[in-house]
Amino acid sequence: MNVKCLLRCTLPLLAGAALAQNTQAPPQTPPAAPAPAGPLTITLQDAFSRARQYAGQIQSANLNIASAREDRVQARANTLPSVNAFNQYIYTEGNGTLSGVFVANDGVHVYNEQAVVHQEVLALVRHGEMNRAMAAEAVARAKADIAARGLTFTVAQDYYAIVSAQRKFVNAQTSLREADQFLDITEKQEKGGEAAHADVVKAQITQRQRQRDLQDAQLAIEKTRIALGVLIFPDLRSDYNVEDDLAQPALLPPLPEAQAKATNTSPDLQAAKATIQQSVYDVDVARYQYLPSLAIDVFYGLDSNQFTNQTKYPTEEFGHLYRQNLGYVAQATLNIPIWNWGAIRSKVKQAALKQQQAELDLTLMQRALQGNIASFYREAQTAQAQMDSLRQSSDLSAESLRLTLLRYQAGEANALEVVDAQTTLTQARNAYDDGLVRYRVALANLQTLTGN
């Protein structure tokens, strides 16, 4: 009787607990972890921006600009009045007199506390130095532009080297599939008694070579990524891809337009012209040393035997019991150069020689610029003209391989002909990709010269 009662009491409780458990909300599954992002894809413009941010050449050029700017600030400051605080204490051995042993010190204890204002009125050399510093700053800015353009050219070369390596990797994969296909054909024909074992061996050798070519293509991608990564990342990395833009149209500008842009925007010419201007100021600075210089100094403070505004004498002197120590003194100094053993004349001659050298460098730079424009333009024209021919060669090589395989399966061609057709097709594909890269690199060289 007690057991039945216990069951009657327990079963409803268990049923209620089960019902309550079933009515509870199902446990929420944790959110799925986000899928790992793929490798970073860099465009050519991204590579340019990153290189300007992280490349050491640009940072070094900017530091040179900052240093030249400080030279200009210092040269300008030299033309303005300067204020100094002159503090001095002189102790002289006493000998029972007011002046002590050293009479020139005016006493045993001498205190100098003065504010000194100095201005060189006729120091024209200072103005020449300021102009020279401004020209040097212009040279530094032009050289920074030269470094930026050189970096742009290097980045473009490394960028398209990666694109070329990626395309050759795809070509190597395709060639490996074709080698696998030919190996499968030779093995089946050997089993059917339609081909000799030598054909299988030849197909195996070709397949092994294609596998090595694929490994070399992968290595080339890694090496080119490292070369570009050094320029566009703050740390060494190669886990990124670049965008293949070889299929995008890229027009070649007319030669006269390229020549005009290159001449107007060339930082090399700007640096050469600024160097000439700097050398002209160097000549002026050297010639200014023939002229006299006038300096004015104003002193305000005290120069006395006691560190006080007023000195009290034990006896009255000139009707005054106290002497005023605090006061001012002004002096003018005129320096006239008379004889210096020809040092100034030598400096003027040396500055004139540097000016002639700068003018010669400008002439040579102009010739080199025109020659580079013509060379890069011809390179781009030739690469552009050969692209259609290279594409046709690739298509013809693919058709040749297809026909050779059909002839081999029909027993009209041998394995060597098939392998030769495969090799020719691989070379044609790579040559076409090389032609595309050649055109883009030549165009990048030309755009670097024209400032685009």
Buried (B, 14 or more C-beta within 10 A) or exposed (E): EEEEEEEEEEEEEEEEEEEEEEEEEEEEEEEEEEEEEEEEEBEBEBBBBBBBEBBEBBEEBBEBBEEBBEBBEEBBEBBEEEEEEEEEEBEBEEEEEEBBEBEEBBBBBBBBBBEBBBBBEBBBBBBBBBBBBBBBBBBBBBBBBBBBBBBBBBBBBBBBBBBBBBBBBEBBBBBBEBBBBBBEBBBEBBEEEBBBEEBBEBBBBBBEBBBEBBEBBBEBBEEBBEBBBBBBBEEEBBEBBBBBBBEEEBEBBEBEEBBEBBBEBBBBBBBBBBBBBBBBBBBBBBBBBEEEBBBBBBBBBBBBBBBEEBBEEEEEEEEEEEBEBBEEEEEEEEEEEEEEEEEBBEBBEEBBEBBEEBBEBBEEBBEEBEEBBEEBBEBBBEBBEBBEEBBEBBEEBBEBBEEBBEBBBEEEBBBEBBBBBBBBBBBBBBBBBBBBBBBBBBBBBBBBBBBE
